[in-house]
Amino acid sequence: MVYVFLADGFEEIEALGTLDLIRRAGIEALSVSVDGGEFVRGSHGITVRADISIDACTEGAEAVVLPGGMPGAENLSLSSKVRELVSQNFNDGRYIAAICAAPMVFGKMGLLKGKRATCYPGFEKYLDGAEYTGKSVEVDGKVITGNGPGAFYGFAYEIIKAIKDQESADKVLFGGMFNF
């Protein structure tokens, strides 16, 4: 199971594009409303209906995914339940992934110390203890980070590859959908 957290102000393409590609790979993935409401409004005014509320996230996930966008990333950072689930995954040796401004959540939690990471330019100051690479996508162990909306394909590719395998990731992304 993969949880994609949606907080008001999330970046739509990072959240929904990533969720779509993960599902196309045959990985069970759910969109999760962080504030508990059924509907969540993105940073560009697109309202989506989340699959579940964060209160329904009782089992450990193979990965938790934090899309960026503002104020979405800040709202993720303010959620004690998001921080709890991220910590649980990190401490259990499972994947945590964040893109755009959202890697700041990991940085503020101290989870990036000694790790390579990337984020949206200007947010690197929040990556406490990380080696900021500026790459489009960075993978360091069980931590996957992306630098912005244009990186969501590569970001989803790395999540799929990590959870399933490279063949599945190649099939979804290079099998006619997108060649990058």
Disulfide bonds with the S-S distance in Angstrom:
none
